[in-house]
Amino acid sequence: MPETVLDRIVADVRRRLAWTPEAPGLERLALRAVEQRRRQGKRSLRKALAGTEPEIIAECKRASPSAGVIRAGFDPVALARAYAAGRAAAISVVTEPDSFGGEPLWLAQVRAAVPLPVLRKDFILERRQLFESVVLGADAVLLISRLLTAKRLAELLTTAAMLELEVLLEIFVDEDPAQAIASGAPILGVNSRDLATFSVDLDRAQAMAAALPDDRVKVAESGIHGPEDVARLHAAGYHAFLVGEHLVRSDDPERAVRRLTGQLARGGH
């Protein structure tokens, strides 16, 4: 099979991990951060997404491989504050540097600025990336099932649980969800984007909702551009919607979040 965009991104991540040794004492520092977080109070992604109304995970993303730079003068803190004012349920921060122009330090900045759960969206392959995530302030992390063997996935889920990091486990519409389901991960995301062509298929995402157990929180990802998409996928069984480019491009991100969840139609401001 030809190399996909995902293959190239993962190769970059593996090279960075190979070049960068784990910082001494990182695991100990992470456990200390967990203790501090416990005293401050947990921000639960699962709890934030588990209501009956559709919930938005609003994304801070500087760039993407398909679109290039998405927002001139990108300011993740200002964007996160606008999302929070628009009643987003959680904030996703894309930290991958090469293809998405991200910076891990944004996690700490965003978490200090808003009271919502903060999800680190990156390409996590090793335990040390989880240690780093909790030190930087993430309440949850994205794991991509396709990139991990069942054994490695179980190891990362166990480590995340030890660190009290929640996990959004992502699958793609063109793959068998069996590994992700069997892992027991309570939050499952379905990415409707084909990473070979970067096309989006919401029809397949809609159909996949029925294949996921009803006891999981179901998150639809990619290709959501308006309240009609949210309403359609919510009716199919999705609880939450991870929205990036549509919100990042908006002239009024606060209003854009409200519009996605129908708050404006119900008289919200």
Secondary structure, 3 states (H helix, E strand, C coil): CCCCHHHHHHHHHHHHHHHCCCCCCHHHHHHHHHHHHHHHCCCCHHHHHCCCCCEEEEEECCEECCCEECCCCCCHHHHHHHHHHCCCCEEEEECCHHHHCCCCCHHHHHHHHCCCCEEEECCCCCHHHHHHHHHHCCCEEEEEHHHCCHHHHHHHHHHHHHCCCEEEEEEECCCCCHHHHHCCCCEEEEECECCCCCCECHHHHHHHHHHCCCCCEEEEECCCCCHHHHHHHHHHCCCEEEECHHHHCCCCHHHHHHHHCCCCCCCCC
